[in-house]
């Protein structure tokens, strides 16, 4: 090896306990866990006052996931992980100037992500000066001046990077991209680059719109719902309620996942009697334990079977009218599948041919089909091809544009889709830039900017020197942890706009600033009075969010106010049409501009104030003509290349624990997988452990196998014998992000391949091998 990259030696996890995985989700355990977490962070009175407003028409949008609200909302319109997200933001714990005076940055770097997040809310702006090891207080005006001075001193605006997380409101996101483009760059990477970029790329290529076409009502109307590469029990728990309703109306549900997830096996709805004291609802009618990265092969096998079934009984399987009138490329697609190698399918999926045939039988029995997916499909080398093949599958039987049909990529963060709609995009469409020019009277930059991976390279190589993050935890969300940390440390200035402390605040540029902002739960009062913001959920519905709590500190500012402050300090009077004072004073003025720039947002301010907001148009659902070059949906040809894993290695996927949302670690338990008191575990099939001469309970280093000459090692993981797919393994991120090479990305989307990491498991210490294993040798 020419170079060695090793994660810092982790602290021991003496409380780690491993039990049997659960086979049912939520119920009384979920209620008790929610109450415990809320009480620890907020106390009982604050908990009741806050939670009764979550996801209500005149309340605030949950700062967790982007699952939509139903038309008729329940009193408790939240889930266990939603409670955790709200409690973490509405916590009474504080990180103030005294905290930073007591704890130098070098010390904080030794803390875990969980220890950092549990210290509470940031309360005032702080700065790390060149050569210093501590943050110290700084006034807001001085902080803005410091940012503006750095930006104006750059040789080119393209030497600055402006990152965005998925919690930023529509209003703040629109103002942020407007500031960045007025400054002169399209360097607007965002968290979509790390998660659903593959979905957007594939759907844009095939349907002309990079969003899902499904409404919540379509799940209720579907005959068959495929949930692929997704763990809704942990990542989108309110989806389980929608699946329960679909089951009650007669839908069949097929789960496709390398791991048997409790939330897809059985759901005990805590808001029903049967969910608390009865039998609850069995969800999956069929569970296909596909190998990691086997989804493209699975959908190709199903599509080939449908073509063969049509050949055997012409006119009975495919929707020929739909294919003729609404699609292109069918003949080339069908011809390619006639040469599909079933041995490759078997190797890629790990499924028997009878299992695949069972899914085909389900499809043939269903008139209306919805396919849902998440990052289990989007973070592979062939992710874009896989999602294109999902579209092929739906087009074959006309499962697009009818009630109960369509594509349903389930987004994670609460406004990640809305941020992209508002222009947070390093590759903005020309029409959007034209609309900005016409509305504001300046010429936006036209050259494409950097995505996340390209931004890390630019900072690493000295081609960028200022990094600004509107929310998020860039270091812990990004791949190749050592490379990402080194990249940020190479910057002249890093600016983190945040609510809570995280690891990205500790990997600083020469100068570093933390600007603390209001959270979703807090009242936002500006010069014209109390403000509302808006978000777009995973199904394209836009609605208002109004915080109800007093701010955690009088020194906090809103995201819009922070953007306006940076813009004034950077741009001065260069762009008189950009009324930053007016934007900050009244967010309705921002919405007025959006209504003239972004299609579908006409009369934005009036419509978002309606109790349920409004639904954005989607041509694949609402119109006969799609915004593709032909006006039709496109069948595509997708080459199947089986990911071959060398002997002695496993294919690792990174996953979340149940006490986690994205990079925020709520606790050290994963109740559904039987883990308590720790996170450094790797789940491996018992037969693979035998083949690898390893034992349950043993400690191993996870060592990445990648061809760039760099050894990436995540040390000291406890082996957990677990019923995952053969040849595969799973472990939590961000602990395993160190293993994801910066240069290993999806073709077409450049998303890091966090679900396809080839690793070998090396015993941490030879003495750790079990006596029986040593004796056998």
FIKOL-641866 format. One line per 2 residues: their letters; for each residue x, y, z of C-alpha. Coordinates in steps of 0.02 Angstrom, whole numbers. Layout:
# residues N
A> X/Y/Z; ...
# end
This chain:
# residues 777
XX> 0/0/0; 68/170/-47
XX> -34/260/83; -129/215/241
XX> -288/294/306; -346/234/477
XX> -488/302/582; -440/361/756
XX> -441/220/882; -619/218/951
XX> -662/228/1134; -715/58/1205
XX> -900/20/1218; -909/-77/1382
XX> -1099/-67/1390; -1127/-147/1220
XX> -1254/-287/1229; -1322/-392/1087
XX> -1491/-478/1088; -1608/-554/962
XX> -1676/-438/825; -1858/-387/837
XX> -1991/-441/714; -2118/-303/747
XX> -2105/-113/755; -2178/27/862
XX> -2315/-23/987; -2293/5/1173
XX> -2101/-1/1164; -2106/142/1039
XX> -2220/245/1151; -2109/217/1302
XX> -1950/259/1207; -2030/420/1142
XX> -2086/475/1314; -1916/438/1390
XX> -1821/537/1260; -1940/684/1262
XX> -1935/695/1451; -1745/688/1458
XX> -1724/830/1334; -1877/940/1361
XX> -1964/890/1523; -2147/837/1531
XX> -2233/1007/1516; -2127/1068/1370
XX> -2146/898/1286; -2336/907/1285
XX> -2338/1088/1228; -2217/1051/1086
XX> -2273/882/1021; -2455/931/1003
XX> -2401/1054/866; -2293/936/764
XX> -2353/917/584; -2517/1004/622
XX> -2593/1129/499; -2552/1277/611
XX> -2399/1201/692; -2224/1163/633
XX> -2156/1034/514; -2059/893/596
XX> -1872/926/575; -1847/741/539
XX> -1903/653/380; -2003/716/232
XX> -2149/594/240; -2309/688/195
XX> -2453/728/312; -2622/646/277
XX> -2774/755/238; -2851/705/405
XX> -2718/724/538; -2716/632/701
XX> -2688/712/870; -2515/634/876
XX> -2455/659/696; -2278/604/734
XX> -2173/448/761; -2041/392/884
XX> -1897/462/783; -1996/621/753
XX> -2008/642/941; -1821/620/953
XX> -1790/749/816; -1905/876/900
XX> -1833/842/1073; -1654/865/1013
XX> -1700/1036/944; -1815/1090/1086
XX> -1693/1029/1219; -1655/1136/1371
XX> -1469/1096/1358; -1355/1236/1297
XX> -1183/1260/1219; -1128/1437/1264
XX> -969/1539/1271; -921/1461/1438
XX> -927/1289/1358; -805/1340/1221
XX> -692/1425/1348; -684/1262/1445
XX> -662/1141/1299; -529/1171/1165
XX> -560/1107/989; -423/977/1007
XX> -516/902/1154; -686/907/1067
XX> -613/810/921; -594/660/1038
XX> -780/660/1079; -902/547/988
XX> -1040/616/878; -1165/567/1012
XX> -1069/660/1148; -1061/817/1041
XX> -1245/821/996; -1302/789/1174
XX> -1227/951/1238; -1376/1049/1170
XX> -1413/1206/1071; -1285/1332/1013
XX> -1324/1504/1086; -1213/1639/1010
XX> -1093/1667/864; -914/1609/894
XX> -752/1618/797; -589/1521/794
XX> -449/1639/749; -295/1584/651
XX> -180/1479/762; -308/1466/902
XX> -375/1304/977; -535/1377/1047
XX> -691/1462/986; -727/1632/1064
XX> -880/1747/1053; -900/1866/906
XX> -1037/1992/869; -1154/1960/723
XX> -1098/2114/625; -915/2070/649
XX> -949/1891/595; -1037/1948/436
XX> -895/2071/399; -768/1931/419
XX> -864/1820/298; -886/1962/173
XX> -703/2011/180; -648/1834/142
XX> -770/1812/-1; -728/1978/-83
XX> -541/1941/-73; -555/1782/-177
XX> -478/1779/-350; -638/1701/-415
XX> -811/1669/-339; -785/1487/-390
XX> -656/1473/-250; -799/1469/-125
XX> -913/1321/-87; -1090/1343/-20
XX> -1164/1182/50; -1346/1157/104
XX> -1429/1025/212; -1607/963/189
XX> -1682/1055/338; -1668/1228/264
XX> -1838/1306/228; -1894/1352/52
XX> -1877/1537/94; -1701/1522/162
XX> -1648/1407/20; -1710/1527/-113
XX> -1624/1674/-28; -1463/1572/-7
XX> -1449/1521/-191; -1493/1700/-242
XX> -1349/1767/-137; -1229/1636/-204
XX> -1274/1668/-386; -1268/1856/-363
XX> -1095/1827/-290; -1052/1736/-451
XX> -1044/1547/-432; -1151/1391/-447
XX> -1049/1299/-315; -1205/1242/-223
XX> -1179/1060/-171; -1311/989/-56
XX> -1359/832/37; -1455/770/-116
XX> -1284/737/-193; -1257/609/-55
XX> -1426/521/-53; -1559/536/-190
XX> -1458/615/-332; -1467/448/-422
XX> -1656/454/-411; -1664/629/-483
XX> -1544/586/-623; -1634/427/-675
XX> -1808/501/-663; -1758/657/-760
XX> -1685/548/-898; -1839/437/-911
XX> -1986/547/-858; -1918/723/-873
XX> -1947/762/-688; -1826/711/-551
XX> -1961/685/-419; -2083/550/-372
XX> -2254/549/-455; -2350/468/-312
XX> -2469/552/-191; -2512/480/-21
XX> -2682/430/-89; -2599/322/-222
XX> -2532/204/-90; -2711/174/-34
XX> -2767/140/-213; -2625/22/-258
XX> -2646/-166/-279; -2460/-199/-254
XX> -2328/-95/-166; -2144/-138/-182
XX> -2035/-67/-43; -1857/-85/-106
XX> -1694/-42/-18; -1786/51/119
XX> -1810/34/307; -1965/138/347
XX> -1978/73/525; -1825/176/571
XX> -1805/305/434; -1986/352/392
XX> -2094/273/529; -2253/366/482
XX> -2247/274/317; -2296/117/413
XX> -2467/194/447; -2492/223/260
XX> -2441/43/225; -2562/-18/358
XX> -2704/77/276; -2654/5/107
XX> -2657/-171/180; -2830/-141/252
XX> -2889/-93/77; -2820/-253/3
XX> -2646/-208/-60; -2505/-334/-61
XX> -2335/-275/-1; -2170/-346/-57
XX> -2012/-300/39; -1845/-313/-52
XX> -1699/-289/66; -1536/-377/118
XX> -1586/-355/301; -1752/-415/375
XX> -1814/-250/447; -1941/-257/589
XX> -2044/-114/518; -2077/-211/358
XX> -2123/-371/448; -2254/-316/574
XX> -2322/-147/630; -2405/-114/797
XX> -2485/56/769; -2475/142/939
XX> -2627/248/897; -2742/99/879
XX> -2806/-25/1007; -2746/-173/904
XX> -2574/-94/893; -2560/-75/1081
XX> -2644/-231/1148; -2694/-332/995
XX> -2608/-420/851; -2560/-266/753
XX> -2534/-280/564; -2420/-401/471
XX> -2355/-294/328; -2250/-389/201
XX> -2337/-525/104; -2172/-571/24
XX> -1994/-537/81; -1854/-553/-45
XX> -1684/-552/37; -1586/-486/-110
XX> -1399/-471/-102; -1327/-296/-87
XX> -1322/-219/-263; -1435/-354/-333
XX> -1586/-244/-370; -1545/-205/-551
XX> -1532/-390/-588; -1695/-425/-496
XX> -1796/-297/-594; -1718/-354/-758
XX> -1766/-533/-718; -1945/-480/-680
XX> -1954/-374/-838; -1887/-518/-943
XX> -2018/-633/-866; -2156/-509/-908
XX> -2097/-500/-1088; -2095/-689/-1096
XX> -2269/-700/-1019; -2332/-580/-1153
XX> -2251/-686/-1288; -2335/-841/-1218
XX> -2507/-756/-1208; -2507/-606/-1326
XX> -2613/-458/-1273; -2636/-515/-1093
XX> -2484/-446/-998; -2415/-283/-1067
XX> -2509/-120/-1090; -2479/-101/-1276
XX> -2583/57/-1294; -2483/143/-1158
XX> -2317/84/-1230; -2365/143/-1405
XX> -2439/312/-1357; -2339/363/-1204
XX> -2164/290/-1220; -2010/274/-1331
XX> -1869/147/-1340; -1971/-10/-1306
XX> -1898/-118/-1445; -1717/-87/-1396
XX> -1758/-119/-1214; -1850/-281/-1252
XX> -1713/-342/-1368; -1580/-314/-1236
XX> -1675/-415/-1106; -1690/-563/-1225
XX> -1503/-587/-1195; -1512/-576/-1005
XX> -1397/-705/-924; -1497/-792/-787
XX> -1337/-857/-706; -1284/-675/-684
XX> -1454/-637/-609; -1436/-781/-487
XX> -1262/-723/-436; -1312/-541/-416
XX> -1475/-566/-321; -1437/-719/-216
XX> -1620/-766/-242; -1689/-930/-307
XX> -1780/-929/-471; -1938/-983/-380
XX> -1925/-827/-271; -1914/-716/-425
XX> -2059/-811/-503; -2162/-776/-348
XX> -2137/-590/-371; -2184/-604/-554
XX> -2345/-690/-503; -2385/-546/-385
XX> -2356/-422/-526; -2468/-516/-646
XX> -2609/-514/-519; -2596/-325/-490
XX> -2673/-191/-599; -2599/-43/-504
XX> -2421/-44/-439; -2314/79/-340
XX> -2127/58/-313; -2050/145/-162
XX> -1864/153/-130; -1732/245/-31
XX> -1543/244/-15; -1531/56/-31
XX> -1551/89/-217; -1465/257/-237
XX> -1289/230/-168; -1212/103/-288
XX> -1105/117/-443; -1256/63/-548
XX> -1390/159/-452; -1449/266/-597
XX> -1465/111/-707; -1560/21/-568
XX> -1688/160/-551; -1707/172/-739
XX> -1747/-14/-736; -1879/17/-603
XX> -1958/142/-723; -1950/11/-862
XX> -2043/-108/-747; -2183/17/-716
XX> -2198/69/-899; -2224/-110/-959
XX> -2397/-121/-882; -2445/62/-887
XX> -2412/95/-703; -2387/281/-722
XX> -2511/424/-723; -2655/322/-651
XX> -2719/321/-470; -2626/190/-370
XX> -2473/189/-481; -2305/275/-499
XX> -2128/304/-438; -2103/343/-255
XX> -1925/389/-203; -1942/420/-16
XX> -1833/568/30; -1748/582/197
XX> -1721/755/269; -1876/861/293
XX> -1850/985/151; -1714/909/44
XX> -1834/904/-103; -1891/1083/-75
XX> -1714/1149/-69; -1681/1078/-242
XX> -1845/1152/-307; -1790/1322/-240
XX> -1629/1316/-341; -1503/1230/-228
XX> -1423/1143/-375; -1245/1146/-439
XX> -1312/1111/-614; -1460/1230/-627
XX> -1574/1220/-779; -1554/1364/-900
XX> -1738/1407/-883; -1717/1435/-696
XX> -1567/1549/-722; -1663/1645/-856
XX> -1806/1671/-733; -1685/1735/-600
XX> -1610/1856/-726; -1779/1922/-779
XX> -1840/1940/-599; -1687/2019/-520
XX> -1594/2105/-661; -1424/2020/-649
XX> -1345/1885/-755; -1322/1725/-653
XX> -1168/1618/-686; -1198/1483/-816
XX> -1053/1363/-787; -1095/1211/-683
XX> -1031/1214/-505; -964/1077/-391
XX> -1062/937/-309; -1010/866/-141
XX> -875/750/-206; -805/885/-320
XX> -810/1011/-178; -705/898/-68
XX> -578/879/-208; -575/1067/-237
XX> -541/1104/-55; -413/963/-43
XX> -319/1021/-196; -319/1206/-152
XX> -443/1254/-288; -567/1319/-159
XX> -530/1409/3; -697/1460/82
XX> -828/1335/138; -1001/1390/199
XX> -1127/1261/261; -1310/1305/283
XX> -1348/1170/411; -1299/989/408
XX> -1144/897/464; -1036/893/309
XX> -891/794/382; -999/654/450
XX> -1116/648/300; -980/640/168
XX> -876/491/108; -694/456/142
XX> -690/537/313; -503/567/319
XX> -505/651/148; -656/758/195
XX> -579/814/360; -416/858/274
XX> -510/955/141; -601/1066/266
XX> -442/1090/367; -359/1155/208
XX> -483/1299/192; -445/1479/237
XX> -620/1502/309; -757/1381/361
XX> -930/1444/410; -1056/1329/492
XX> -1236/1390/508; -1307/1272/638
XX> -1422/1235/783; -1313/1108/873
XX> -1131/1060/890; -1065/925/773
XX> -902/858/705; -897/979/559
XX> -870/1122/682; -708/1040/737
XX> -627/1014/566; -594/1198/539
XX> -513/1309/413; -378/1431/468
XX> -522/1541/525; -687/1461/574
XX> -856/1535/619; -1011/1455/694
XX> -1172/1553/666; -1316/1485/774
XX> -1491/1492/702; -1671/1464/752
XX> -1741/1289/738; -1902/1232/657
XX> -1986/1225/828; -1953/1408/874
XX> -2048/1569/843; -1970/1678/709
XX> -2011/1862/739; -1943/1992/618
XX> -1977/2177/587; -2150/2147/512
XX> -2201/2021/644; -2204/1834/665
XX> -2150/1738/510; -2193/1571/435
XX> -2084/1466/322; -2128/1325/203
XX> -2066/1152/156; -2097/1027/17
XX> -2126/848/70; -2069/690/-17
XX> -2225/687/-127; -2219/866/-190
XX> -2342/947/-69; -2293/1119/-2
XX> -2356/1178/167; -2318/1305/302
XX> -2219/1282/461; -2238/1397/611
XX> -2127/1378/764; -2210/1393/934
XX> -2069/1395/1062; -1969/1544/1124
XX> -1795/1541/1046; -1660/1445/1139
XX> -1561/1607/1154; -1595/1792/1120
XX> -1437/1792/1012; -1506/1672/882
XX> -1553/1731/708; -1657/1648/575
XX> -1578/1565/423; -1652/1702/313
XX> -1577/1836/424; -1407/1753/418
XX> -1412/1741/228; -1463/1924/218
XX> -1322/1974/335; -1190/1882/234
XX> -1260/1951/71; -1256/2132/132
XX> -1077/2112/193; -1021/2029/32
XX> -1118/2113/-107; -1142/2287/-39
XX> -1241/2393/-161; -1189/2296/-316
XX> -1361/2218/-342; -1492/2349/-296
XX> -1638/2238/-351; -1595/2117/-210
XX> -1685/2191/-60; -1600/2096/80
XX> -1675/2207/214; -1848/2176/143
XX> -1819/1988/129; -1765/1980/310
XX> -1909/2087/372; -2048/1992/283
XX> -2028/1818/208; -2186/1845/105
XX> -2080/1956/-6; -1968/1807/-43
XX> -2120/1701/-83; -2181/1835/-203
XX> -2019/1821/-300; -2026/1630/-296
XX> -2201/1637/-370; -2130/1721/-525
XX> -1972/1617/-539; -2019/1436/-498
XX> -2159/1352/-599; -2299/1284/-492
XX> -2280/1417/-357; -2401/1544/-426
XX> -2487/1641/-284; -2364/1556/-167
XX> -2395/1662/-13; -2583/1645/-20
XX> -2587/1460/-59; -2459/1409/73
XX> -2566/1488/209; -2708/1366/172
XX> -2721/1228/304; -2655/1090/191
XX> -2546/1198/79; -2542/1146/-103
XX> -2481/1007/-217; -2353/1045/-350
XX> -2393/985/-526; -2307/829/-593
XX> -2324/793/-780; -2306/605/-757
XX> -2460/612/-647; -2558/759/-716
XX> -2524/772/-903; -2510/667/-1059
XX> -2350/751/-1117; -2190/736/-1016
XX> -2049/865/-1013; -1931/748/-1107
XX> -1862/780/-1280; -1998/671/-1356
XX> -2138/715/-1235; -2145/530/-1188
XX> -2073/418/-1054; -1914/329/-1106
XX> -1878/143/-1095; -1691/121/-1070
XX> -1561/-15/-1096; -1460/-46/-938
XX> -1308/-159/-939; -1298/-285/-798
XX> -1124/-299/-725; -1120/-414/-575
XX> -1018/-345/-432; -896/-486/-396
XX> -825/-490/-219; -651/-566/-198
XX> -633/-722/-90; -620/-683/94
XX> -714/-518/75; -892/-457/102
XX> -999/-323/22; -1035/-193/157
XX> -1183/-74/161; -1189/73/281
XX> -1352/91/378; -1431/195/516
XX> -1472/132/689; -1644/157/763
XX> -1571/290/881; -1511/396/738
XX> -1570/512/601; -1443/545/464
XX> -1286/599/558; -1376/645/720
XX> -1353/509/851; -1496/512/977
XX> -1433/367/1080; -1330/208/1077
XX> -1468/80/1051; -1539/-3/897
XX> -1692/-84/974; -1753/-170/816
XX> -1585/-253/780; -1554/-303/962
XX> -1408/-184/995; -1395/-90/1159
XX> -1259/27/1224; -1147/41/1071
XX> -1129/70/884; -967/-14/829
XX> -1045/-174/767; -1042/-264/600
XX> -1186/-378/552; -1132/-538/461
XX> -1225/-696/412; -1177/-844/525
XX> -1126/-951/376; -1010/-814/316
XX> -931/-807/489; -895/-993/476
XX> -819/-973/304; -712/-827/364
XX> -655/-918/522; -733/-784/632
XX> -850/-795/780; -996/-695/847
XX> -932/-573/979; -759/-561/904
XX> -684/-390/869; -623/-351/695
XX> -557/-206/593; -654/-168/435
XX> -527/-143/296; -582/-72/129
XX> -533/-156/-35; -512/-19/-165
XX> -389/-3/-307; -315/168/-268
XX> -174/107/-156; -251/181/2
XX> -290/67/147; -448/126/232
XX> -476/46/401; -616/64/528
XX> -550/-17/686; -628/-122/824
XX> -803/-177/773; -893/-314/867
XX> -952/-452/752; -1139/-487/766
XX> -1207/-647/691; -1360/-586/597
XX> -1481/-648/463; -1420/-532/325
XX> -1400/-590/146; -1255/-709/114
XX> -1093/-626/62; -1150/-460/132
XX> -1124/-359/291; -1194/-201/368
XX> -1127/-71/489; -1179/102/547
XX> -1126/266/471; -1042/387/501
XX> -923/266/587; -895/173/422
XX> -890/323/305; -701/313/319
XX> -713/157/208; -806/242/64
XX> -678/301/-65; -702/478/-127
XX> -680/418/-305; -805/275/-295
XX> -967/354/-355; -1124/312/-452
XX> -1115/329/-640; -1218/478/-694
XX> -1254/552/-522; -1082/552/-436
XX> -1164/493/-274; -1040/402/-159
XX> -1061/213/-161; -1096/195/25
XX> -1201/39/-3; -1068/-54/-104
XX> -907/-59/-4; -798/-213/-23
XX> -712/-252/142; -615/-386/228
XX> -633/-419/414; -467/-430/507
XX> -465/-485/691; -421/-332/794
XX> -306/-439/900; -256/-619/866
XX> -291/-656/1051; -472/-608/1018
XX> -501/-766/918; -611/-891/1010
XX> -519/-1039/1092; -617/-1162/986
XX> -563/-1075/827; -380/-1074/881
XX> -388/-1256/929; -463/-1301/761
X> -316/-1222/676
# end
